[in-house]
Structure formats: structure tokens, C-alpha cells
Amino acid sequence: MEGLDQAAIDAAARALESGQLVAFPTETVYGLGADAENPQAVAAIYAAKGRPQDHPVIVHLAPDAPLDYWAAGIPAEAHALADAFWPGPLTMILKRAANIPDAVSGGQDTVGLRCPSHPVAIALLRAFKGGRGGVAAPSANKFGAVSPTLAQHVRDEFGADGSVAMVLDGGASQVGIESTIVDLSRLATHGPVLLRPGHISAEAIAAVIDQLPNAPDAAAPRASGTLESHYAPHTPVAMQDSAQLRQTVAGLAAKGRKVALIHYTDLPPTHAAQRLPATPDGFAHALYAALRAMDGQGADVILVEAPPQGGDWLGVNDRLRRAAHGSTGIVHGLLNGQVDA
């Protein structure tokens, strides 16, 4: 990314203020933004994405935006986490202030807030409403599909339908998977709850607030990107460990099946393949672009070499599990002739 294009950023801020949709880069993925206080504009996000109306969106704030305008009864833990991780890839679920429309919260009494660290996102948020507005922004892709980490990914999704007024190009997203989401709206009864893992780990959160976040419970607020099937390309996805993967690749080759492979160790050649870094940050950064690239290879299945299970890999494993959720049994079906080529 070459420097900030202030004219484009100012134009994008005016577009948001007029109720239009603007796609913009964050350090996690590209977001599809609308004025969070304009229910009609937020509704346009849902329409463009095909997103269920009860699935909340995250509101993005400038670094100096007043938190108490957006949230009520803010606990000390929220201020501590904001001081530690904002700007950065952490979303906090807090009680929604009475003045904030429920369009952004899927009808719940909570709101998801974060301050992104990407310089283009910060510049846009500072230009929008003088830095005091909020931009509601889920990932800039059709609902349930692979999130975009390049401006071109956004253009590929929305370029033909005219729903997005502008796409700000900020280069490749640095983190590559969506923000960590921690629920702080029920501290007295449930403590902090990790609703979605990401780049900021539960251990890092605990180091700030002296309490390890709990696993999600049945009464937890709905939050972005937490449905069982999500982040999925059109081609079925299956995840297997390295040894099993070798057998599967050989078996599918014998059946004349085309395999697109995402891996990080040495594996036999396939119809198409992309090798990712064998580190959690490197793998996360490249994952969505790899899924999109392999989705375009005309393969019968995308096989992913299962990453390690350590805490640093939690966010990557979460996204891959959701990407593969709707393809259960695909490998067995391909090996046994139960799926058409």
C-alpha cells in the first residue's frame, strides 16, 4: 500500500454519511461498511450480503471515539482491554446504549465494538462524522462465504451488482482472519466469554483482566461469524491430518478425482496446491486467499492439512472447522463414487 489517498478517504466518508455502502480494509479482513446510526444503511448491508436479519454486525470506531456513546454500564475490564488492544483485532460485546438503533445488534440489547488498526480504516473513521461516528461493518462478502483479504476479492463479490459505492484499497489484510470477540455484557453472572477466537488469544485477554474467558454458553449473545457453517468456498472443504491426507490424495487420484490442496508440510502433488507458512500468524494471513484461489481450480474437493491444535492455532482451526462444516462426508462420497464428479 502506497500512502493514504486522502481524497478517496474523504469521498468514502461522504458516501457513508449519505447512507451508501463502502468497503474498506482492516487488519483482519475487508469490511462492508455503513453508518451504524442509519438503520436504512445498515439494512442495505444485510441486503447486499444476503445476511440474516438477526445476525449482528460489529461497529468500528475511531481511536478517540467516546465508548460511552455506544455502550451502557461499561465495566472496567472493557476499558482495560481497549487500552491494551485497541487499535487492534479485538471486538468487545457490551450492553448497547439506548440511543443506538438495534439494527446493528440483530435486535439484541448488546453491541459489538472494535477499533481497527489498519491506517486506511483509521483515516476513514476519523473522516466520517468528524471521528465520532461508528461504521457497522461485517466482512465484505456474501453471507457465509470466504472473507476477503484483498480489495479485488471485494470487487469479485460485489462489482457487478452496484450495491457498494466505493472500495478502498489498503493492500492485503495483515492478520487475515476476523477479530477475536469477547462478551463482557454479563460479567456478573457469566464472567468474560470468548465468542470467537482470533489473533488475540484468551490467554492474552486473561493477562489484562486476570480472568480467562469462558467458552460460549447457550444464553450468550449472537455474534458475527459464529454460525456452525461459515467462511466456506463453493468447492467442498475437508480437513485431515498429514498421514490421513496422504492416503486420501492417493485414493482420490486413483478414482480420477481432482484435489485442490492447502498444506504446510511436504505432500504429494495434486491437481492444484498452495503451501502456506507453518506458523499460526503466517497461515492465518494466507488462509482466505488460498481458499479463494483453490476454489477457482475446478477441483472436486479442497483438502486442507489440519493445523496443530495448540492455543495459537485456535482461530485458524475455528475458521477451517466452520468452512468444512457443510461438507461432512464429502471425501467418503468421492472415494466411494457417491458424489458426481
C-alpha positions, -999 to +999 in steps of 0.1 A: +000+000+000+014+033-011+005+061+014-031+073+022-052+086-006-070+113+015-092+124-014-106+088-017-109+085+021-129+118+023-151+107-006-157+074+012-166+092+044-191+114+025-206+083+008-211+067+043-227+099+056-251+098+027-262+063+035-242+044+010-221+013+015-183+015+014-159-015+015-126-007+034-096-026+046-090-036+082-060-055+096-083-086+099-103-087+066-121-062+044-153-048+059-186-037+042-194-005+060-225+016+066-234+044+090-242+024+122-268+050+133-287+048+100-310+018+101-317+020+063-280+020+055-274-010+079-303-028+062-285-023+029-256-043+043-279-072+051-295-070+017-262-069-002-247-098+018-279-119+020-273-118+058-300-130+082-316-100+100-309-114+135-272-118+129-255-087+144-227-067+129-197-051+145-194-013+149-160+001+141-149+032+160-121+057+156-093+055+182-106+086+201-143+079+198-163+081+230-171+045+241-199+056+264-219+070+234-222+034+221-224+013+252-240+015+287-227+003+320-192-002+306-171-024+330-136-016+340-125-047+321-136-032+288-116+000+294-086-022+303-089-043+272-094-013+250-062+003+265-043-029+258-055-040+224-071-010+206-065-002+178-064-039+171-083-071+163-104-073+194-142-069+194-160-064+228-197-072+233-212-046+257-247-035+267-260-013+239-266+024+248-303+034+245-295+059+217-280+033+194-305+016+170-309-021+173-303-026+136-266-033+143-273-058+171-298-081+154-324-069+179-304-077+210-296-053+238-259-057+232-235-041+207-201-053+193-175-026+192-139-025+179-113-001+168-093-014+138-056-007+134-053-005+096-042+030+087-069+033+059-096+022+083-084+047+110-083+075+084-118+067+072-132+065+107-116+098+116-130+115+085-165+100+090-187+123+111-156+141+125-143+109+141-174+105+163-194+082+142-195+044+140-192+022+109-211-010+110-191-035+090-193-072+087-168-088+062-173-076+026-185-109+011-218-127+005-230-142+038-213-175+048-187-172+021-149-168+024-140-134+038-120-110+016-084-101+024-078-081-008-097-053-025-100-075-056-119-101-035-145-075-027-148-064-063-152-101-073-181-104-048-199-071-054-185-055-085-214-064-108-244-056-086-238-019-078-246-023-041-212-009-030-205+027-037-167+025-032-139+000-024-109+015-006-078-005-014-054-010+015-034-039+002-035-074+018-050-077+053-022-083+077-040-107+102-062-125+076-089-139+099-116-120+118-112-103+151-114-121+185-149-115+201-152-114+238-185-109+256-183-086+286-221-079+288-227-105+315-197-103+337-216-106+370-233-138+360-211-155+334-177-137+335-160-129+302-169-153+274-149-159+243-174-160+215-150-162+185-112-169+187-088-148+167-054-132+167-057-120+203-058-152+224-078-160+255-045-160+274-037-125+262-071-113+274-066-130+308-032-113+312-051-080+311-082-087+332-069-115+354-096-139+343-096-165+315-126-161+292-151-189+294-164-210+265-197-198+249-229-208+266-264-213+253-275-178+265-245-160+250-253-131+227-253-139+190-222-126+174-207-122+139-191-153+123-202-178+150-226-200+129-215-236+125-212-233+087-193-202+077-163-189+057-170-216+031-159-216-006-182-231-033-160-262-035-164-286-006-137-285+021-123-313+041-096-311+068-074-341+076-042-348+094-010-352+074-009-391+074-046-395+065-042-368+039-016-388+020-039-418+018-068-396+007-048-379-020-037-413-034-072-427-032-088-398-049-061-398-076-069-434-083-106-425-087-097-397-112-109-370-087-093-335-088-079-323-055-070-288-046-046-289-016-038-264+011-009-276+031+022-266+051+044-298+050+057-318+021+029-337+004+025-354-030+015-332-059-022-327-067-044-311-094-037-277-076-020-268-044-009-239-023+016-242+005+011-219+035+036-209+062+038-234+091+033-207+117-001-196+131+002-160+120+015-168+086-011-195+080-039-172+091-026-143+069-027-165+038-057-188+045-086-170+029-067-160-002-057-197-005-093-209-001-104-184-028-076-194-051-082-232-047-120-226-051-112-214-087-093-246-097-122-267-108-115-294-082-139-319-067-127-311-032-104-287-013-083-308+011-067-289+040-038-303+060-051-299+096-030-274+115-017-282+150-041-279+179-022-255+202-038-223+215-020-201+189-038-221+162-073-218+178-085-190+154-073-208+123-088-241+134-121-224+142-124-209+107-114-242+090-139-262+111-167-238+100-156-238+063-157-277+063-189-280+083-213-281+054-192-307+035-193-336+060-188-369+043-175-354+010-143-375+010-161-407+017-186-399-010-159-391-036-139-423-028-170-445-030-185-430-061-214-415-042-207-379-054-208-369-091-176-355-105 
